[in-house]
């Protein structure tokens, strides 16, 4: 899980990104089709609003072979 910053107009919103799902405070609305952070733009494939915590969970389309987590460059022996 990592913390990311998303710019919306002049505001910066902090969220968390884990396994292709971005969770941010519900200030973006549920009609987001694309979102950019860390210099990359991602297509939003699904969104879900959690009204209890006022968060929105955005499922992002990631490039094939990417889990949304940074690699530690260590090979896995099996």
C-alpha positions in Angstrom: 0.0 0.0 0.0 1.3 3.4 -0.9 0.2 7.0 -0.4 -0.3 9.0 -3.6 -1.3 12.6 -4.4 -3.9 13.4 -7.0 -4.4 16.9 -8.3 -7.9 18.3 -8.8 -7.8 21.8 -10.0 -5.7 23.7 -7.5 -6.3 21.2 -4.8 -4.2 18.2 -3.9 -5.9 15.1 -2.6 -4.1 12.3 -0.8 -5.2 8.7 -1.3 -3.9 5.2 -1.0 -3.1 2.8 -3.9 -3.1 -0.9 -3.4 -3.4 -3.8 -5.9 -5.0 -1.6 -8.6 -7.5 0.1 -6.3 -7.2 3.8 -5.4 -9.1 5.0 -2.3 -9.6 8.7 -1.9 -12.0 11.0 0.0 -15.2 11.3 -1.9 -14.6 14.8 -3.5 -14.0 13.5 -7.0 -17.5 12.2 -7.6 -18.4 8.8 -9.0 -18.3 9.7 -12.6 -14.5 9.7 -12.9 -13.3 8.0 -16.1 -9.6 8.7 -15.9 -7.2 9.7 -13.0 -3.6 10.8 -13.0 -1.0 10.4 -10.3 2.8 9.9 -10.2 3.0 11.1 -13.8 0.8 8.4 -15.2 -2.9 8.4 -16.3 -5.1 5.4 -15.6 -8.5 4.4 -16.9 -11.1 3.9 -14.1 -12.9 0.6 -14.7 -15.2 0.7 -11.6 -16.0 3.0 -8.7 -17.7 2.4 -5.4 -18.7 5.0 -2.8 -18.4 4.0 0.9 -20.8 6.5 2.5 -19.8 5.4 6.0 -16.3 6.8 5.6 -17.1 9.1 2.7 -14.5 7.4 0.6 -14.6 6.4 -3.1 -12.8 3.3 -4.3 -11.6 3.5 -7.9 -10.6 0.3 -9.6 -7.9 1.2 -12.2 -6.9 -0.5 -15.4 -3.2 -1.4 -15.0 -0.8 -2.4 -17.7 -0.5 -6.2 -18.1 2.0 -7.7 -15.6 1.5 -4.8 -13.2 0.0 -5.3 -9.7 0.2 -1.7 -8.7 3.0 -2.3 -6.3 6.6 -1.5 -6.8 8.9 -4.4 -7.5 11.7 -5.0 -5.1 13.8 -6.5 -8.0 14.3 -9.8 -6.1 13.7 -13.0 -8.0 11.4 -15.6 -6.5 12.8 -19.1 -6.4 10.4 -21.9 -6.4 
